[in-house]
Amino acid sequence: MKSADLTEIAVSALEELKARQIVTLDVSPLSNVMDTLIIASGTSSRHVKSLADNVAMQFKKLGSPALGVEGADVGDWVLVDLGDVVVHVMLPEARDFYDLEGLWTTPLGGGSSEE
């Protein structure tokens, strides 16, 4: 399955259970282990777990189960590894603290590209 298809299915699964602030980032220029990073927020630990479970379940139904799910036992941040696409579902506090959007969109080195 192509990354775009994986992304579309994952986002749809998140939207189905009312995930908040869904962001998709093309990280292919920065990473050789994934093409797309999806970040979404849930309103409670139970909601975060349910969102991640729904993503994993949708892929299992399609015969393409997630490679791994991490953090479901705690529920403030759950990662669903779909191979070329990685989904992070987080509580807003964890999302603000770890700032994955900033981490993956900040130019390496943090400086200017001018010479």
Secondary structure, 3 states (H helix, E strand, C coil): CCHHHHHHHHHHHHHHCCCEEEEEEECCCCCCCCCEEEEEECCCHHHHHHHHHHHHHHHHHCCCCCCEEECCCCCCEEEEECCCEEEEEECHHHHHHHCHHHHHHCCCCCCCCCC
